[in-house]
Amino acid sequence: MLTAIALTIFGIKVFQYNYPLTPGTQTTTWDFEIYLDFDTANQPVRIETFIPANSDTRRVSQEQYYNGAFGLRLESDNDNGRKAIWTYRYPNDRKVLRYRARLEGETQRSPLPAEMHRPADREPPESLNDLERQAFLVWSSDMRRRSADDDSLAELILQEIFVQKDADEIEALLPVLPPPLDRLTLAAEALQSQGIRARVANGVYLDEARRRTEIQHWLEYHVDGRDKRYFLGPDPKEFFTIWYGTEEMIRADGVFDFEPQVSIQPIDSSASDVVRKAARADRTPVELFSFDRLPVTTQLVYQVLITIPAGIVLLVFMRQFVGIETLGTFMPILIGIAFRETALLNGLILFTMLVALGLAMRFYLEKLRLLLVPRLAVVLIFIVICMAVIAQVMNGANMRMGLSISLFPMVILTMTIERMSIMWEEYSAEDAIKAGAGSMLVASISYLVMTNKHIEYLLFNFPELLLVLMALCLLMGKYTGLRLSEIIRFRELAKQAEK
C-alpha cells in the first residue's frame, strides 16, 4: 500500500508534470513579448491581441501586462484562443503597450486536445454558394475515390492543395483570405467534410532569438487515431500555438502609425525549477509533496535530513542480511552525517585518532572507579581538549584537515568511546575492534549514499519515495533467516551435516 501510494504520486510528477529524474537537467524556455507602439488622436482606442494560453501540452508563466493608463480585459474562447483587450476613452500622444510571458513550447509529438479526436460532421463549408458547393462536392468525391483510407485521403488532399497548386478546381475553391491562410482553410474544410477533424493553428516557431519574429500558420488534424500537423516548409523543432482560426492576431481601432512587434528569446533554465513553478501555478495536490514552499534556509536543512532514511535502509540491510556488528543501532548513521562536513578520508583519520585517545583516557579513569555520569563528563571534556589541540597543531602546520575536526559531534564521540570500552571489558578487545571497524564501514557506505547527488535529488524532489523506503524496512523486518556472516561462520557445520 505504501509503495502504491508513493509510486502513484511519483508517476503523476514524472509523466504529467515532466519532473526530470536527474539533477542538473537543463531545459529551454522562451521569453515572449508583444510590443505595441502607436499614436493616438484624442478618440476612443480599442486594441485586441491574441496571447498565449496554458494547455495540456504547453505552459505559460510569469505573465506581465504593461498597461499604462489603459484598461485591460482578458477574454477566453475555447475555439479560438485567449485575448487581451486594451481600451482607453480619449488618449493623446504616442503610447506603448506590452505583454510579456515565459513559454514552454510544443513539438511534433505533442498531443492534440481531446476535442480534436471526435469525428467531424461530413458537411461541405457553409460559406460556399451553390455553384462552389457543387464543385467542392465533385472535387472531394474524386479525392475520396482515389484514396484507400482516411490517412491516404488526408495526404492526397494536402498534396492537391499545397503541392499541385495550379489545379483549376483548387483556385476556384480558395476562400478570400491572405495566403497561406486561404489554402490552409480550404484544406481544413476539405478534411472536415470527410469526417476528419482539422483546424488552422497560428503561432511562432521557437528556433532562435528574434527581435521581430513572423507569425506562422499550420494545419492540425486527427486521422486514424493519430495526431498530425502539416507545416508549410520544414517542420520546426519547437513551436508555440497562440490562437486558432483565420482572425488576425492583432486588431487596433482608433490609432495610427501602429507598429506591433513580436519578439522571442531563448532562456536556459533548470528543468526541475520550471516544472515546480508550473505545478505551483496550477495549484495541484502534487505541490503538497514538495519542499518548495519552505524558506530557502529550511530547504537546505531538509536537503540533508531527507537523505538520512536512505542511509538507515542501508544500515538495516547490512545488519539484517550481512550481519555486520556496529556500536549502537544508529550510531554509524550519525557518524556518516559528520563525515559530510569533514569528507570521508579526513573524517576516518580524525575519528580513529580521537576514539583511540578517548579509549586511553577511559581505561585510565577505570582505576579511579568513577560513576557513569562523571566518567562520561570527563571523557567529553578530554575529547574537547584533544580536538582543540589537534586543530591548533594542524593549523600551525597549514593543514586544512585539522580545521574540520571541530565539526565532529562531541557527544557521538563520547558515546562511541563509552560503548567500545564496555564491549572491550565485557567481551574482548577483538569484539570491540570488530564492532568499531563495522561501524566505520557502515558509516563510510552510508556517507557515500547520503552524499550521492542523484539520491539527494530524488528524495528532495520526490519526498513520497520515503514511503518506499519505509516499505523496504517493513519487508526486511520480516526476514528471519541466516545472515551472510552466519553462513560463513557455520559453513563447516553445514558441510558436516551434509556428510
N, C-alpha and C positions, 0 to 999 in steps of 0.2 A: 504493500500500500504506500509506504513512504517513497519507495523508488518510483512508483507510478505517478505520484503527485509531482515529484521533482522533475521527472523526465517530461511530463506534460508542460510544465512551466518553461522548462529548458527548450522544448520544441517550439513553443509559441515565440519565444525570443529569437531563436535562430531562423525559423522558417517564415514567420510572419513579419518580424521587425528586422531581420537580416543582421542580427548581432554577430560580429566577427568572432571566430573561435581562437584566434591567435593574437597576441599582443603586438602593437606597432603597425597593425594593418592600416594602410592609408587609402582614402577614397577621394575622388574629385567631386566637389560641389561647385556650383556656379553662381556668381553674383549676377543678378538680372536687374536691369534698370530701364524704366520708361521715362524719358526726359521730354517734357512738353514746353516749348518756348514759343510765345505768341504775343501779338499786340492786341489791345482792346480799344474800343471807341465809345465808352460810356453807354453800352447797350447790354442786355442780358446775355450771359455766356453759359453754354452747356457743353461739356466735353465728356464723351463716353469712351472708355477703352476696355477691351478685354484684358484681364490679368490672370496669371496662373492660379490654379486651384489644386488642392490636395485630392488624391485618389488612391486606390489600392496599389497603383504602380508608380506613382510619382509623389514627391514630397516638396512642400513649400514651407519655409520657415523664415523667421527674422524679418517679417514684413514691416516696411516703414512707408508712411504716406507723408509727403511734404505738401501741405495744402495751402499754406499762407492764409489768406482771408477767405478762401473758397469753402463752401460747404461740400461735404463728402458723403456719398451714399453708396453702399455695396449691394449689388443685385446678383442673385444666383439663379441660373437657368440650367436645369439638368440636361436639356437637349443641346444647348449651345455653349454654355460656359459661365464664367463669373465676370461681372463688370464692375468697374469703379466709375462713378458718375460725379464729376465736379460741377458745381453751379455757383454763379455769382450774379447779383442783380444788375449793378451798374459799375463794373470795374473800369479803371483808367490805367493808362501807361502799359508798359510791357510786363508780362507776368511769366512765372515759371512754376510748373507743377512737376512733381516727381513721384514715382513709385519704385520701391526697391525691395528685393527679396532674395533669399538663398534657395537655389533649386537643386534637387537631386533628379537626374534625368532618367529617361527610358531607353530601352534598347529594342531590337527586333524581337527579342524573346519575351518582352513584357506582355502579359495577357491583356486582352480587351475586356471591358466590363461585362457583367453578366447579361445586361440587356442586349448586347450585340450577338448573343448566342441564340436568341429567339428567331424563328423564321420570319421573313418579311412578307408583306401582302403582295401577291402576284398581280399588281395593277400597273399600267403604264403611268407616266408622270401626269399629274393633273394640269400642269402648266401648258401642255400641248393643245393646239387646236385640232379639229377633226382630221385635217389632211396630214398634219405632223404625227398625230396619233396612229393613223393608218400606216404611215411609213415606218414608224417606230415598231409597230407590231410585226410588220413584214421583215424588217431587219433583225429583230430579236428572235423571231421564229427561225430565220435562216441560221443564226448563231447556235440556237439550241439543236437544230438538226445536224449541224456539223460537229457537235461535241459528243463525248461519251458519258460524261457525268458532270456534276456541278463544278468540280475543280477544273476540268478541261474547258468547261463553258466560261468560267471566270477568266482563265488565261486567254481564251480566244477573244473575248470581248475587249480585254485590255490591249491585246495586240492590235485589234482593229482600230481602236481609238487612238492609241499613243504611238504605234509603230507605222501602220499604214495610214498616214494622216490625210492622204489625197482622195480617199473614198468619198464619192458624192453623197452617199447616204449619211455619212458622219457629218459632213459640212452642213447639210440641211437640218440636222437634228441638234446641232450645238446651241445651247441657250445663250442669251445675250449677256455674257459675263466676260470680264477681262481674262486673258489666258494667264495661267493654266487652269483657272477655276472652271472655265467652260467645259473643257474635256473631262476634268475630274468629276464635275457634277453629272455630266452625261454618263460616265462610267458607273457612278453610284446609282443613278436612276435605272440604268440597264440591269445592274446586278439585283437591285431591289425588285424589279419586275419579274425576275426569275426565282424569287424566294430567297435570295442571298442577302443577308443584312449587310449594308455598306453605308459609309458616310465620308464626307470630306473633312479632313483634320488640318488644322493650321497651327504653326508654332515656329520654333527656332531649332537649328542644328547646333549642338554643343560640341564644337570641334576645336576652336581656338578663340583667344581673346579678340573681340571685335568691338570697335567703338560705334560702328553703325552696321549692325547685322541685318540681314534680309529676312523677312518673314517667308517661311517655306510652306508649301501646301502638299499634301499627300492623301492617299486613299486608304481607309481601313475597312476590312471586310472579314466575315467569318464564313468559312466554307468547309464542308465535310469534317466538322469538329475541330478545325484548326483556325487560329487567329493569324491573319495576314495583313501586311501593309505594302502598298505599292508606292515607291518614291520615284520622282522624276529625276533620273540621273543616278549616280552611285548611291548605294544605301549608306546612310550616316551611321557612324559607330554609336552615337548617342544623340538623343533629341529630347525636346520637351513640347508636349501638346498644350496649347494655350486655350484654343476655342475650336468649335466645330461649326460647319456651315459655310455659307458664302458671304456673310456680312464682312464689312471692313473691320480691321482691328480697332481703329481709332476714328471717331466721328466728332467733329467740332462745329458748333454753331455760335455765331456772334463774335468770331475772332478773324484776324487777318495776319498775313506774314507768319503763318503757322509752320513751325519746324519741329516735328516729332522725331525722336531718336531712340532706338532700342539698342542697348549695349549688353554684352555678356563678358564675363571674366572668370577663368577657372581658379579655384581655391583648393589647395591640398589640405585636407583635414583628417583627423583621426577618425577612422570608421566607427569606433565604439562611441565617441562623443556625438557623432552625427545621429546614430540610431537611438541613443539615450535621449537626445533632445526631441527626436520625433515621437518616442513613446511618451515623454513628458507632455508634449504638446497635445497628444491625443487623450491624455488623462486616463490611460488604461490601467486595469488592475495590476498589470505586469510591473508598473512603476513601483508598487509596494515592495517588490522583491529586488530592491536596489538601494545602494547607499548614497545615491546622488543628492538626496535632499538634506543630507547631513552637512555640517560645516566642514570645510576642507581639512582643518586640523584633526577633526574627529575621523574623517575618512582615512587619513594617513595612519591613525592608530588602528583602525579596523583592517587596513591592508596587511598589518602584521598579525593581528588576532585571528583573522579569518583563515590563516594557514595552519594554525595550531591543530585543528581537528585532523588535518592530513597527516601531521606528524604522529598524532595519537593513534590513528588507524595503523600506521606503520609499526608503532610500538606494540599494539595488540597482536599484530601478525607475528612479530619477532618473538614475543613471549609465548603466544598460544601455539604456534606451529613450529617455530625453530627451537624454542626453549632456552633463549639467552637469559641469563640471570642479570638483574640490574639492582642498583642501590635505590630502593624505593620504587613505587609504581610509576609516577610521572616525573621523577627527578631527571631522567635523560632528556625529556622534552624541555624542561626549564633550562637545562644546560645548553641544549641546541638553540634556544632563543637567545641566550647570552652570546653564543657564537656569531649571531647575526651582526653584532657590533664589533667583534674582535677579528673576524674572519676565521676560517676553520683551523689552519695550521697554527697561527698565533694563539688561538684560544686553547688548542690542545696542549701546547707547550706551557702556557701560563697556568692553565688549570692544573696540570700534572704537578707543576712546581709548587703551587700553593697547597695542594692536597698533601703532598709529601711533607712540607714544612708543618702543616697543621697536624698531621698524624704524629710527627715527632713531638710536638708540643702536647698533644693529647696523651701520649704514653708517659710523658714526664709528669703530667697532672695526676695520673693514676696513683702515683706514690703519695700524693697529698690527701687522697681519699676525700675528694670534694663531692658535694651533692650535684645532681644533674644540672640544675639551672645555673648555679655559679660556674660550673665547669664549662658549660656552653658559652656563658658570657666571657670567660677568659679566652676561650678559643676564638670567639668572634673578634675580640679586641686585638688578639695576636694576628689574626688574618688581616685586619685593617692596617696594622703596623707593617706587616710584610708587604702589602700592596703599596703603601706609601714609599717604603724603602726601594722596592723594585722600580717603581715609577721614577723616583729621583735618580737612581743609578743609571737606568737606561736613557733617561732624558739627557743626562750629562754626557753619555756616550753617543748622542744623536741617533738613538734607536727609537723610531716611532712606535714600535711594538709595545713598549712599556707604557705609553700613554693610554692605551686601550684597556689596561688592566683594571682601571677604576670602574669600568662598565660591568664587571662581574658582580652578580648579586651576592653580597656577603653572607646573607642568611642561607642561601643554597650551598655555598661552600662550607659553611659551618655544619649544616645538617649532613652533608655528604661525608665530611670527616668523622662526625659522630657515628653515623651508620656503619662506615667502613671499620672503625675501631671496634665497635661492638661485635661485628661479624668476625673480626680478627681474633677477638678474645673467645667468643662462644664456639666458633667453628675452627678455623685455621687461617693462617696467613694466605695460603693458596686460594681458599674460597673467597677471601676478601679481595685479593688481587683480581681474581676472575670476575667477580661482580663489578669491580671498578672498571676493568677493561671492557666488560659487556656494556656498561653504562656509557663509556666513551664511544664505543662502536655505534650503539643506537642513537646517541646524541649526534654523532657525525652524520649518519644517514638521515636522521630527522632534519638536521640543518640543511642538507642538500635538497631535501624535499620541500621544506618550508621556504627556501630562498629561490626555488625554481620559478622563473618568470611566467611560464605557461600555467603552472598550478596556481600561482598567486593571482594571475589574470582571470582564470576560470572561476575560482572561488569568490573573488571580489565582484565580478560582473554577473556571475550566476550563483548567488548565495543559496539558491534552492538545492544545489548539489550537496549541501551539508546533510540533507535528508538521506541522500545516497550513502554518504559516509556513515551515518547513523545506522542505516540498514546493514551495511557491511559489518559493523561492530556486533549487531544483533546476530548475524549469521555466524560470525567467528566465535561468538559466545556459546553457540550450540555444539561446537566441536569438543569431543571428549576423548579422542584417540591419542596415540603416542605422538610425542613431539620428535622433530628431527634429531635433536641431541640425545633423546632417549633411545631412538632406533640405533644410533651409532654406539651408544653405551651398552646396550643389551644385545648387540649383534652376535656375540659369542654364544649367549644363551639360546638365541634363536637357531643357531647352527646346530647346537647340541640337541635341541628339541626335534629338529628335522631328522637327525640321525636315530 
